Amino acid sequence: MPTALVTGASSGIGRAVAADLLSTGWDVCAVARDPARAGLVGAHEVAADLAEEGGCRAAVASHRERFGALDLLVNAAGVAVGGPVEGIATADWDRQFDLNVRGLFLVTREALPLLRLSTGMIVNVASISGLRGSPDLSAYTATKHAVVGFTRSLNEELRGTGVRSTAVCPHFVATPMAEWIRDRLPFEEMIQPEDVARTIRFLLELSPVCLVPEIAIDHASRRETGAPPAR
């Protein structure tokens, strides 16, 4: 049975991905600060703060101890704090980089030995903001550009090993992170978390010779929200 480690699994995209994998017969390690909140029946739940190196190490170690192998790593944990550059608090800037970039890097680094053994796949949940600029989301946008760049470099480093990485870059997704824009763009008009889960399923169905460095999921209507794009 294939195994996956999914971060940010308590809600939003991470929960949708974990639930989809469980429904198709995967063994899933669901990592979050409070994984029980997701109600993912059958998942191996691991409580961890991925903004801390110890939490990243512990999450992968728990997966290794439980399953012994890893076929798919989905880095879906993330946080966003908006506002103009002049108003961004240093702590908010640091918090976004600590989780969105540093935590993603640490989990990936710790998981790579297992992924090499299985010639597994890495999916990093980035954002459409990682492919273009977003006013009033400069810190978040910078973190997602970093995720896309990290994914591209990782693919070059791992070329020939069979391990492939993809940065999935959606526009607004109907998750708690998008509550602030809900008055201008209702949740039912946003990309759904399940759409991202289906995108990952598509990647898993491709031949091992296929490498998709990044895949964008844009908003079909391009409705003007008066706000910057973000997942």
PAFIKE-773113 format. One line per field, with one value per atom (N, C-alpha, C): residue number from 1; residue in three letters; chain; atom name; z, y, x. Coordinates in pm, whole numbers. Layout:
N
num <- (NUM,...)
residu <- (Ala,...)
chaine <- (A,...)
atome <- (CA,...)
up <- (Z,...)
north <- (Y,...)
east <- (X,...)
! end
This chain:
231
num <- (1,1,1,2,2,2,3,3,3,4,4,4,5,5,5,6,6,6,7,7,7,8,8,8,9,9,9,10,10,10,11,11,11,12,12,12,13,13,13,14,14,14,15,15,15,16,16,16,17,17,17,18,18,18,19,19,19,20,20,20,21,21,21,22,22,22,23,23,23,24,24,24,25,25,25,26,26,26,27,27,27,28,28,28,29,29,29,30,30,30,31,31,31,32,32,32,33,33,33,34,34,34,35,35,35,36,36,36,37,37,37,38,38,38,39,39,39,40,40,40,41,41,41,42,42,42,43,43,43,44,44,44,45,45,45,46,46,46,47,47,47,48,48,48,49,49,49,50,50,50,51,51,51,52,52,52,53,53,53,54,54,54,55,55,55,56,56,56,57,57,57,58,58,58,59,59,59,60,60,60,61,61,61,62,62,62,63,63,63,64,64,64,65,65,65,66,66,66,67,67,67,68,68,68,69,69,69,70,70,70,71,71,71,72,72,72,73,73,73,74,74,74,75,75,75,76,76,76,77,77,77,78,78,78,79,79,79,80,80,80,81,81,81,82,82,82,83,83,83,84,84,84,85,85,85,86,86,86,87,87,87,88,88,88,89,89,89,90,90,90,91,91,91,92,92,92,93,93,93,94,94,94,95,95,95,96,96,96,97,97,97,98,98,98,99,99,99,100,100,100,101,101,101,102,102,102,103,103,103,104,104,104,105,105,105,106,106,106,107,107,107,108,108,108,109,109,109,110,110,110,111,111,111,112,112,112,113,113,113,114,114,114,115,115,115,116,116,116,117,117,117,118,118,118,119,119,119,120,120,120,121,121,121,122,122,122,123,123,123,124,124,124,125,125,125,126,126,126,127,127,127,128,128,128,129,129,129,130,130,130,131,131,131,132,132,132,133,133,133,134,134,134,135,135,135,136,136,136,137,137,137,138,138,138,139,139,139,140,140,140,141,141,141,142,142,142,143,143,143,144,144,144,145,145,145,146,146,146,147,147,147,148,148,148,149,149,149,150,150,150,151,151,151,152,152,152,153,153,153,154,154,154,155,155,155,156,156,156,157,157,157,158,158,158,159,159,159,160,160,160,161,161,161,162,162,162,163,163,163,164,164,164,165,165,165,166,166,166,167,167,167,168,168,168,169,169,169,170,170,170,171,171,171,172,172,172,173,173,173,174,174,174,175,175,175,176,176,176,177,177,177,178,178,178,179,179,179,180,180,180,181,181,181,182,182,182,183,183,183,184,184,184,185,185,185,186,186,186,187,187,187,188,188,188,189,189,189,190,190,190,191,191,191,192,192,192,193,193,193,194,194,194,195,195,195,196,196,196,197,197,197,198,198,198,199,199,199,200,200,200,201,201,201,202,202,202,203,203,203,204,204,204,205,205,205,206,206,206,207,207,207,208,208,208,209,209,209,210,210,210,211,211,211,212,212,212,213,213,213,214,214,214,215,215,215,216,216,216,217,217,217,218,218,218,219,219,219,220,220,220,221,221,221,222,222,222,223,223,223,224,224,224,225,225,225,226,226,226,227,227,227,228,228,228,229,229,229,230,230,230,231,231,231)
residu <- (Met,Met,Met,Pro,Pro,Pro,Thr,Thr,Thr,Ala,Ala,Ala,Leu,Leu,Leu,Val,Val,Val,Thr,Thr,Thr,Gly,Gly,Gly,Ala,Ala,Ala,Ser,Ser,Ser,Ser,Ser,Ser,Gly,Gly,Gly,Ile,Ile,Ile,Gly,Gly,Gly,Arg,Arg,Arg,Ala,Ala,Ala,Val,Val,Val,Ala,Ala,Ala,Ala,Ala,Ala,Asp,Asp,Asp,Leu,Leu,Leu,Leu,Leu,Leu,Ser,Ser,Ser,Thr,Thr,Thr,Gly,Gly,Gly,Trp,Trp,Trp,Asp,Asp,Asp,Val,Val,Val,Cys,Cys,Cys,Ala,Ala,Ala,Val,Val,Val,Ala,Ala,Ala,Arg,Arg,Arg,Asp,Asp,Asp,Pro,Pro,Pro,Ala,Ala,Ala,Arg,Arg,Arg,Ala,Ala,Ala,Gly,Gly,Gly,Leu,Leu,Leu,Val,Val,Val,Gly,Gly,Gly,Ala,Ala,Ala,His,His,His,Glu,Glu,Glu,Val,Val,Val,Ala,Ala,Ala,Ala,Ala,Ala,Asp,Asp,Asp,Leu,Leu,Leu,Ala,Ala,Ala,Glu,Glu,Glu,Glu,Glu,Glu,Gly,Gly,Gly,Gly,Gly,Gly,Cys,Cys,Cys,Arg,Arg,Arg,Ala,Ala,Ala,Ala,Ala,Ala,Val,Val,Val,Ala,Ala,Ala,Ser,Ser,Ser,His,His,His,Arg,Arg,Arg,Glu,Glu,Glu,Arg,Arg,Arg,Phe,Phe,Phe,Gly,Gly,Gly,Ala,Ala,Ala,Leu,Leu,Leu,Asp,Asp,Asp,Leu,Leu,Leu,Leu,Leu,Leu,Val,Val,Val,Asn,Asn,Asn,Ala,Ala,Ala,Ala,Ala,Ala,Gly,Gly,Gly,Val,Val,Val,Ala,Ala,Ala,Val,Val,Val,Gly,Gly,Gly,Gly,Gly,Gly,Pro,Pro,Pro,Val,Val,Val,Glu,Glu,Glu,Gly,Gly,Gly,Ile,Ile,Ile,Ala,Ala,Ala,Thr,Thr,Thr,Ala,Ala,Ala,Asp,Asp,Asp,Trp,Trp,Trp,Asp,Asp,Asp,Arg,Arg,Arg,Gln,Gln,Gln,Phe,Phe,Phe,Asp,Asp,Asp,Leu,Leu,Leu,Asn,Asn,Asn,Val,Val,Val,Arg,Arg,Arg,Gly,Gly,Gly,Leu,Leu,Leu,Phe,Phe,Phe,Leu,Leu,Leu,Val,Val,Val,Thr,Thr,Thr,Arg,Arg,Arg,Glu,Glu,Glu,Ala,Ala,Ala,Leu,Leu,Leu,Pro,Pro,Pro,Leu,Leu,Leu,Leu,Leu,Leu,Arg,Arg,Arg,Leu,Leu,Leu,Ser,Ser,Ser,Thr,Thr,Thr,Gly,Gly,Gly,Met,Met,Met,Ile,Ile,Ile,Val,Val,Val,Asn,Asn,Asn,Val,Val,Val,Ala,Ala,Ala,Ser,Ser,Ser,Ile,Ile,Ile,Ser,Ser,Ser,Gly,Gly,Gly,Leu,Leu,Leu,Arg,Arg,Arg,Gly,Gly,Gly,Ser,Ser,Ser,Pro,Pro,Pro,Asp,Asp,Asp,Leu,Leu,Leu,Ser,Ser,Ser,Ala,Ala,Ala,Tyr,Tyr,Tyr,Thr,Thr,Thr,Ala,Ala,Ala,Thr,Thr,Thr,Lys,Lys,Lys,His,His,His,Ala,Ala,Ala,Val,Val,Val,Val,Val,Val,Gly,Gly,Gly,Phe,Phe,Phe,Thr,Thr,Thr,Arg,Arg,Arg,Ser,Ser,Ser,Leu,Leu,Leu,Asn,Asn,Asn,Glu,Glu,Glu,Glu,Glu,Glu,Leu,Leu,Leu,Arg,Arg,Arg,Gly,Gly,Gly,Thr,Thr,Thr,Gly,Gly,Gly,Val,Val,Val,Arg,Arg,Arg,Ser,Ser,Ser,Thr,Thr,Thr,Ala,Ala,Ala,Val,Val,Val,Cys,Cys,Cys,Pro,Pro,Pro,His,His,His,Phe,Phe,Phe,Val,Val,Val,Ala,Ala,Ala,Thr,Thr,Thr,Pro,Pro,Pro,Met,Met,Met,Ala,Ala,Ala,Glu,Glu,Glu,Trp,Trp,Trp,Ile,Ile,Ile,Arg,Arg,Arg,Asp,Asp,Asp,Arg,Arg,Arg,Leu,Leu,Leu,Pro,Pro,Pro,Phe,Phe,Phe,Glu,Glu,Glu,Glu,Glu,Glu,Met,Met,Met,Ile,Ile,Ile,Gln,Gln,Gln,Pro,Pro,Pro,Glu,Glu,Glu,Asp,Asp,Asp,Val,Val,Val,Ala,Ala,Ala,Arg,Arg,Arg,Thr,Thr,Thr,Ile,Ile,Ile,Arg,Arg,Arg,Phe,Phe,Phe,Leu,Leu,Leu,Leu,Leu,Leu,Glu,Glu,Glu,Leu,Leu,Leu,Ser,Ser,Ser,Pro,Pro,Pro,Val,Val,Val,Cys,Cys,Cys,Leu,Leu,Leu,Val,Val,Val,Pro,Pro,Pro,Glu,Glu,Glu,Ile,Ile,Ile,Ala,Ala,Ala,Ile,Ile,Ile,Asp,Asp,Asp,His,His,His,Ala,Ala,Ala,Ser,Ser,Ser,Arg,Arg,Arg,Arg,Arg,Arg,Glu,Glu,Glu,Thr,Thr,Thr,Gly,Gly,Gly,Ala,Ala,Ala,Pro,Pro,Pro,Pro,Pro,Pro,Ala,Ala,Ala,Arg,Arg,Arg)
chaine <- (A,A,A,A,A,A,A,A,A,A,A,A,A,A,A,A,A,A,A,A,A,A,A,A,A,A,A,A,A,A,A,A,A,A,A,A,A,A,A,A,A,A,A,A,A,A,A,A,A,A,A,A,A,A,A,A,A,A,A,A,A,A,A,A,A,A,A,A,A,A,A,A,A,A,A,A,A,A,A,A,A,A,A,A,A,A,A,A,A,A,A,A,A,A,A,A,A,A,A,A,A,A,A,A,A,A,A,A,A,A,A,A,A,A,A,A,A,A,A,A,A,A,A,A,A,A,A,A,A,A,A,A,A,A,A,A,A,A,A,A,A,A,A,A,A,A,A,A,A,A,A,A,A,A,A,A,A,A,A,A,A,A,A,A,A,A,A,A,A,A,A,A,A,A,A,A,A,A,A,A,A,A,A,A,A,A,A,A,A,A,A,A,A,A,A,A,A,A,A,A,A,A,A,A,A,A,A,A,A,A,A,A,A,A,A,A,A,A,A,A,A,A,A,A,A,A,A,A,A,A,A,A,A,A,A,A,A,A,A,A,A,A,A,A,A,A,A,A,A,A,A,A,A,A,A,A,A,A,A,A,A,A,A,A,A,A,A,A,A,A,A,A,A,A,A,A,A,A,A,A,A,A,A,A,A,A,A,A,A,A,A,A,A,A,A,A,A,A,A,A,A,A,A,A,A,A,A,A,A,A,A,A,A,A,A,A,A,A,A,A,A,A,A,A,A,A,A,A,A,A,A,A,A,A,A,A,A,A,A,A,A,A,A,A,A,A,A,A,A,A,A,A,A,A,A,A,A,A,A,A,A,A,A,A,A,A,A,A,A,A,A,A,A,A,A,A,A,A,A,A,A,A,A,A,A,A,A,A,A,A,A,A,A,A,A,A,A,A,A,A,A,A,A,A,A,A,A,A,A,A,A,A,A,A,A,A,A,A,A,A,A,A,A,A,A,A,A,A,A,A,A,A,A,A,A,A,A,A,A,A,A,A,A,A,A,A,A,A,A,A,A,A,A,A,A,A,A,A,A,A,A,A,A,A,A,A,A,A,A,A,A,A,A,A,A,A,A,A,A,A,A,A,A,A,A,A,A,A,A,A,A,A,A,A,A,A,A,A,A,A,A,A,A,A,A,A,A,A,A,A,A,A,A,A,A,A,A,A,A,A,A,A,A,A,A,A,A,A,A,A,A,A,A,A,A,A,A,A,A,A,A,A,A,A,A,A,A,A,A,A,A,A,A,A,A,A,A,A,A,A,A,A,A,A,A,A,A,A,A,A,A,A,A,A,A,A,A,A,A,A,A,A,A,A,A,A,A,A,A,A,A,A,A,A,A,A,A,A,A,A,A,A,A,A,A,A,A,A,A,A,A,A,A,A,A,A,A,A,A,A,A,A,A,A,A,A,A,A,A,A,A,A,A,A,A,A,A,A,A,A,A,A,A,A,A,A,A,A,A,A,A,A,A,A,A,A,A,A,A,A,A,A,A,A,A,A,A,A,A,A,A,A,A,A,A,A,A,A,A,A,A,A,A,A,A,A,A,A,A,A,A,A,A)
atome <- (N,CA,C,N,CA,C,N,CA,C,N,CA,C,N,CA,C,N,CA,C,N,CA,C,N,CA,C,N,CA,C,N,CA,C,N,CA,C,N,CA,C,N,CA,C,N,CA,C,N,CA,C,N,CA,C,N,CA,C,N,CA,C,N,CA,C,N,CA,C,N,CA,C,N,CA,C,N,CA,C,N,CA,C,N,CA,C,N,CA,C,N,CA,C,N,CA,C,N,CA,C,N,CA,C,N,CA,C,N,CA,C,N,CA,C,N,CA,C,N,CA,C,N,CA,C,N,CA,C,N,CA,C,N,CA,C,N,CA,C,N,CA,C,N,CA,C,N,CA,C,N,CA,C,N,CA,C,N,CA,C,N,CA,C,N,CA,C,N,CA,C,N,CA,C,N,CA,C,N,CA,C,N,CA,C,N,CA,C,N,CA,C,N,CA,C,N,CA,C,N,CA,C,N,CA,C,N,CA,C,N,CA,C,N,CA,C,N,CA,C,N,CA,C,N,CA,C,N,CA,C,N,CA,C,N,CA,C,N,CA,C,N,CA,C,N,CA,C,N,CA,C,N,CA,C,N,CA,C,N,CA,C,N,CA,C,N,CA,C,N,CA,C,N,CA,C,N,CA,C,N,CA,C,N,CA,C,N,CA,C,N,CA,C,N,CA,C,N,CA,C,N,CA,C,N,CA,C,N,CA,C,N,CA,C,N,CA,C,N,CA,C,N,CA,C,N,CA,C,N,CA,C,N,CA,C,N,CA,C,N,CA,C,N,CA,C,N,CA,C,N,CA,C,N,CA,C,N,CA,C,N,CA,C,N,CA,C,N,CA,C,N,CA,C,N,CA,C,N,CA,C,N,CA,C,N,CA,C,N,CA,C,N,CA,C,N,CA,C,N,CA,C,N,CA,C,N,CA,C,N,CA,C,N,CA,C,N,CA,C,N,CA,C,N,CA,C,N,CA,C,N,CA,C,N,CA,C,N,CA,C,N,CA,C,N,CA,C,N,CA,C,N,CA,C,N,CA,C,N,CA,C,N,CA,C,N,CA,C,N,CA,C,N,CA,C,N,CA,C,N,CA,C,N,CA,C,N,CA,C,N,CA,C,N,CA,C,N,CA,C,N,CA,C,N,CA,C,N,CA,C,N,CA,C,N,CA,C,N,CA,C,N,CA,C,N,CA,C,N,CA,C,N,CA,C,N,CA,C,N,CA,C,N,CA,C,N,CA,C,N,CA,C,N,CA,C,N,CA,C,N,CA,C,N,CA,C,N,CA,C,N,CA,C,N,CA,C,N,CA,C,N,CA,C,N,CA,C,N,CA,C,N,CA,C,N,CA,C,N,CA,C,N,CA,C,N,CA,C,N,CA,C,N,CA,C,N,CA,C,N,CA,C,N,CA,C,N,CA,C,N,CA,C,N,CA,C,N,CA,C,N,CA,C,N,CA,C,N,CA,C,N,CA,C,N,CA,C,N,CA,C,N,CA,C,N,CA,C,N,CA,C,N,CA,C,N,CA,C,N,CA,C,N,CA,C,N,CA,C,N,CA,C,N,CA,C,N,CA,C,N,CA,C,N,CA,C,N,CA,C,N,CA,C,N,CA,C,N,CA,C,N,CA,C,N,CA,C,N,CA,C,N,CA,C,N,CA,C,N,CA,C,N,CA,C,N,CA,C,N,CA,C,N,CA,C,N,CA,C,N,CA,C,N,CA,C,N,CA,C,N,CA,C,N,CA,C,N,CA,C,N,CA,C,N,CA,C,N,CA,C,N,CA,C,N,CA,C,N,CA,C,N,CA,C,N,CA,C)
up <- (0,0,0,-90,-93,30,63,183,149,223,202,335,336,449,401,468,428,544,521,625,607,713,708,692,750,723,806,895,981,912,801,733,591,514,383,286,211,106,164,272,332,371,434,474,351,248,127,60,55,-6,76,208,294,282,281,270,136,29,-103,-110,-55,-56,26,142,226,152,77,7,-108,-152,-263,-217,-86,-35,12,23,71,223,275,415,427,519,527,667,671,794,785,872,869,976,931,1022,1032,1155,1181,1329,1368,1511,1588,1525,1587,1482,1448,1339,1369,1496,1530,1484,1468,1427,1289,1207,1071,1065,1167,1165,1053,1025,916,966,950,1000,923,998,937,918,938,922,1046,1027,1139,1171,1282,1315,1394,1350,1417,1446,1574,1613,1611,1533,1523,1481,1534,1491,1388,1262,1154,1137,1220,1224,1308,1374,1458,1397,1394,1334,1402,1534,1606,1564,1536,1491,1354,1265,1131,1139,1219,1235,1295,1397,1465,1374,1288,1198,1103,1042,948,1022,1141,1219,1256,1291,1326,1205,1089,966,940,951,926,1021,1147,1247,1220,1175,1153,1022,915,783,720,755,702,561,492,353,328,220,184,33,-23,-167,-211,-122,-157,-37,-57,43,-11,63,25,131,95,186,166,248,234,348,451,563,518,560,522,598,593,660,575,580,504,593,587,657,555,532,431,486,394,431,347,336,259,322,241,289,412,411,524,655,644,765,812,741,780,903,1007,1127,1099,1156,1136,1179,1287,1336,1235,1166,1066,944,904,793,829,948,991,1003,1055,1075,942,839,708,647,660,607,690,821,907,868,840,807,658,577,433,360,408,338,423,541,623,664,709,749,633,516,397,361,367,340,438,568,669,656,634,617,494,385,263,285,349,375,455,558,643,570,476,406,286,236,112,115,224,222,195,253,227,84,35,-101,-205,-179,-272,-283,-172,-171,-252,-249,-317,-453,-491,-608,-602,-489,-461,-522,-485,-540,-428,-459,-368,-433,-361,-407,-306,-351,-267,-304,-209,-236,-229,-346,-354,-374,-475,-501,-637,-697,-818,-790,-663,-621,-631,-639,-656,-798,-890,-1031,-1080,-995,-1031,-904,-917,-800,-746,-616,-551,-456,-487,-395,-262,-156,-20,32,-41,8,-22,0,-43,29,159,232,187,182,138,-4,-93,-231,-239,-159,-157,-112,-14,31,-79,-154,-258,-379,-409,-510,-465,-337,-283,-297,-273,-286,-430,-525,-667,-704,-661,-690,-626,-503,-434,-509,-555,-628,-757,-830,-955,-930,-828,-797,-749,-671,-621,-737,-838,-954,-1026,-1036,-1101,-1019,-888,-799,-800,-814,-804,-940,-1047,-1181,-1195,-1243,-1259,-1143,-1033,-916,-919,-1000,-1003,-913,-824,-735,-811,-816,-889,-795,-825,-742,-829,-775,-843,-745,-787,-710,-768,-689,-732,-692,-789,-769,-796,-698,-721,-692,-755,-723,-593,-564,-439,-422,-306,-271,-150,-150,-44,84,155,281,384,512,613,581,506,471,381,313,218,276,406,467,444,442,434,302,198,67,36,131,106,74,122,93,-53,-120,-260,-354,-302,-383,-297,-312,-229,-242,-137,-137,-254,-289,-396,-532,-544,-670,-671,-562,-554,-600,-629,-648,-518,-526,-408,-367,-238,-193,-266,-296,-366,-507,-567,-699,-692,-584,-566,-542,-464,-441,-572,-659,-789,-878,-865,-941,-900,-771,-721,-768,-769,-819,-966,-1045,-1185,-1195,-1112,-1114,-1083,-988,-950,-1061,-1151,-1258,-1380,-1384,-1497,-1497,-1613,-1626,-1548,-1491,-1417,-1501,-1633,-1717,-1723,-1675,-1684,-1561,-1587,-1481,-1500,-1399,-1404,-1295,-1328,-1226,-1148,-1220,-1151,-1235,-1167,-1235,-1173,-1256,-1208,-1222,-1123,-1129,-1116,-1228,-1227,-1210,-1184,-1166,-1304,-1346,-1483,-1522,-1429,-1463,-1458,-1392,-1371,-1314,-1225,-1163,-1087,-1103,-1035,-889,-800,-658,-588,-654,-588,-485,-490,-394,-467,-410,-476,-470,-566,-564,-459,-400,-302,-280,-239,-207,-70)
north <- (-119,0,125,221,342,429,506,589,735,824,968,1038,1144,1236,1369,1419,1543,1641,1757,1860,1956,2030,2120,2043,1922,1830,1854,1953,1972,2046,2118,2192,2226,2285,2338,2236,2279,2195,2068,2080,1962,1856,1898,1802,1737,1817,1762,1659,1689,1595,1466,1481,1362,1276,1340,1267,1194,1260,1199,1077,1089,976,859,889,783,710,785,725,635,652,570,465,439,327,356,483,518,513,481,505,650,724,867,907,979,1044,1189,1228,1362,1448,1550,1633,1773,1819,1954,1982,2106,2135,2065,2052,1981,1891,1780,1695,1633,1612,1550,1635,1765,1856,1820,1752,1719,1603,1517,1401,1304,1282,1194,1050,979,841,754,684,595,655,787,852,833,832,836,983,1030,1172,1206,1312,1358,1507,1543,1684,1741,1847,1905,2050,2133,2272,2276,2294,2288,2416,2517,2636,2611,2495,2456,2336,2339,2229,2096,2098,1975,1914,2000,1950,1886,1943,1886,1750,1742,1615,1508,1548,1453,1401,1489,1447,1337,1358,1258,1132,1147,1030,945,1010,937,861,926,857,735,753,644,527,559,454,378,449,385,306,362,302,247,302,251,291,353,395,521,592,715,728,732,744,885,963,1097,1190,1303,1409,1528,1573,1691,1798,1902,2014,2118,2108,2197,2296,2286,2380,2519,2620,2756,2859,2982,3093,3217,3308,3433,3549,3658,3782,3895,3966,4070,4208,4304,4442,4503,4636,4703,4684,4697,4673,4757,4885,4972,4926,4844,4804,4662,4591,4452,4447,4383,4366,4262,4284,4189,4050,4039,3908,3837,3913,3852,3807,3888,3848,3718,3715,3598,3474,3490,3376,3310,3391,3335,3261,3317,3248,3125,3130,3016,2893,2913,2800,2771,2873,2852,2808,2851,2821,2731,2779,2703,2567,2566,2441,2344,2396,2312,2252,2334,2284,2176,2199,2103,1969,1972,1847,1773,1847,1785,1724,1798,1748,1618,1615,1497,1379,1408,1302,1246,1317,1277,1136,1093,956,851,868,775,787,909,931,876,884,827,675,610,465,421,501,465,532,616,706,775,840,902,1040,1105,1236,1337,1462,1574,1673,1712,1818,1931,2047,2166,2257,2282,2370,2514,2576,2715,2802,2887,2977,3041,3088,3167,3290,3332,3444,3411,3282,3242,3253,3288,3301,3444,3534,3675,3758,3888,3974,3990,4019,4040,4158,4270,4384,4349,4405,4384,4242,4162,4028,4002,4103,4092,3980,3966,3862,3724,3705,3577,3544,3645,3625,3588,3653,3621,3476,3430,3291,3194,3225,3132,3135,3251,3252,3162,3168,3083,2936,2900,2761,2714,2798,2760,2746,2839,2831,2710,2679,2563,2436,2429,2311,2292,2400,2391,2343,2398,2360,2216,2176,2039,1940,1973,1885,1871,1982,1975,1890,1905,1830,1681,1647,1507,1441,1514,1459,1327,1226,1095,1000,1051,964,904,958,912,992,1074,1159,1286,1317,1434,1529,1657,1759,1850,1888,1981,2086,2211,2318,2342,2315,2338,2480,2559,2703,2746,2732,2771,2918,2970,3102,3086,3176,3168,3032,2970,2842,2863,2796,2812,2744,2811,2762,2874,2843,2949,3063,3036,3140,3247,3210,3304,3374,3361,3422,3573,3638,3784,3839,3756,3802,3754,3684,3617,3715,3839,3936,3981,3963,4002,3882,3766,3645,3530,3493,3386,3255,3177,3050,2961,2961,2873,2914,3035,3080,3064,3016,2994,2853,2831,2696,2620,2496,2416,2334,2308,2226,2092,2037,1908,1919,2039,2059,2042,2091,2076,1929,1860,1717,1640,1675,1607,1638,1758,1794,1706,1682,1596,1452,1410,1275,1263,1367,1369,1352,1424,1412,1270,1206,1070,969,1003,911,922,1023,1040,934,906,816,872,786,832,913,909,989,1135,1165,1301,1383,1501,1594,1722,1761,1884,1976,2070,2155,2238,2294,2364,2355,2364,2361,2467,2558,2667,2630,2669,2653,2793,2853,2990,2993,3112,3131,3153,3067,3066,3196,3257,3377,3503,3495,3612,3729,3697,3799,3897,4025,4130,4137,4110,4111,4235,4309,4425,4387,4264,4214,4127,4105,4026,3877,3799,3655,3585,3484,3402,3276,3172,3051,3065)
east <- (85,0,89,64,148,126,228,223,250,183,201,213,292,300,245,141,76,84,143,148,31,1,-114,-244,-251,-361,-486,-485,-602,-715,-686,-793,-748,-840,-806,-752,-651,-594,-533,-458,-394,-495,-605,-707,-771,-801,-863,-772,-644,-548,-540,-528,-520,-645,-763,-888,-898,-855,-860,-768,-650,-556,-610,-665,-723,-835,-916,-1030,-987,-862,-813,-712,-708,-631,-491,-454,-322,-316,-197,-166,-119,-178,-150,-105,5,51,6,-88,-147,-80,-6,73,12,-6,-56,-35,-55,-45,-156,-274,-386,-451,-389,-440,-575,-607,-735,-853,-832,-939,-993,-914,-955,-1053,-1053,-1140,-1110,-983,-941,-933,-1041,-1047,-948,-863,-765,-628,-616,-486,-401,-271,-176,-152,-205,-201,-73,-8,113,98,103,97,238,257,391,381,471,485,597,560,658,737,708,792,916,921,1034,1105,1237,1312,1281,1268,1238,1105,1006,877,886,965,984,1051,1155,1226,1134,1057,970,860,808,700,748,864,916,957,1014,1053,932,822,700,646,650,607,696,826,920,895,874,851,722,619,489,485,539,521,649,764,890,923,830,852,771,808,736,733,612,594,557,497,451,461,526,530,452,352,275,296,367,392,281,178,62,48,129,120,162,87,121,40,87,19,36,-62,-54,-96,-21,-54,-44,-154,-156,-125,-118,-93,17,18,124,260,363,499,531,490,523,459,354,283,311,399,425,516,468,551,659,775,886,846,772,729,639,553,465,544,642,730,802,861,938,850,728,640,605,583,550,669,788,905,939,918,948,866,738,652,649,625,605,731,847,973,1064,1099,1194,1135,1010,947,935,896,885,1021,1125,1260,1302,1276,1320,1248,1118,1044,1095,1117,1167,1305,1393,1528,1524,1440,1433,1370,1278,1206,1281,1380,1447,1507,1570,1622,1515,1397,1288,1237,1226,1176,1272,1401,1499,1482,1455,1439,1318,1213,1089,1074,1172,1158,1024,1000,872,856,748,712,695,733,715,620,517,427,432,475,479,362,273,160,209,219,262,139,138,26,48,-61,-46,40,42,126,274,307,445,493,401,435,424,372,358,347,353,346,205,195,65,74,9,12,-54,1,-50,-31,44,80,227,311,450,525,506,577,531,400,344,389,381,422,569,653,795,818,741,757,719,614,570,662,722,828,944,975,1082,1047,921,879,892,850,863,1010,1094,1237,1302,1262,1316,1277,1153,1105,1183,1203,1279,1423,1485,1623,1631,1531,1527,1520,1440,1431,1565,1638,1770,1866,1859,1948,1917,1788,1746,1727,1760,1742,1820,1752,1814,1792,1738,1713,1574,1485,1346,1254,1310,1230,1193,1063,1015,942,951,886,799,684,595,547,549,487,348,245,107,69,24,7,-137,-227,-366,-392,-499,-552,-631,-724,-800,-865,-841,-902,-992,-1107,-1206,-1158,-1068,-1014,-1020,-997,-997,-901,-794,-698,-759,-868,-931,-1054,-1077,-1195,-1199,-1084,-1079,-1131,-1137,-1183,-1324,-1385,-1513,-1625,-1618,-1724,-1721,-1607,-1594,-1592,-1556,-1552,-1604,-1731,-1789,-1713,-1714,-1642,-1685,-1814,-1860,-1805,-1751,-1692,-1540,-1484,-1340,-1305,-1178,-1126,-1150,-1192,-1220,-1098,-1082,-968,-962,-1079,-1083,-1025,-1034,-973,-822,-763,-619,-584,-669,-646,-652,-746,-758,-637,-584,-464,-347,-334,-227,-249,-374,-403,-361,-386,-343,-191,-117,28,73,3,39,11,-81,-118,-27,58,148,257,309,423,542,625,744,842,829,920,876,755,701,743,795,831,751,674,595,650,738,799,698,598,490,364,252,123,34,-18,-102,-249,-329,-474,-533,-563,-611,-762,-815,-959,-1020,-1111,-1161,-1230,-1305,-1382,-1297,-1180,-1094,-1173,-1267,-1349,-1262,-1286,-1209,-1253,-1160,-1192,-1142,-1054,-997,-894,-846,-749,-650,-532,-429,-462,-412,-436,-353,-410,-338,-415,-345,-420,-480)
! end
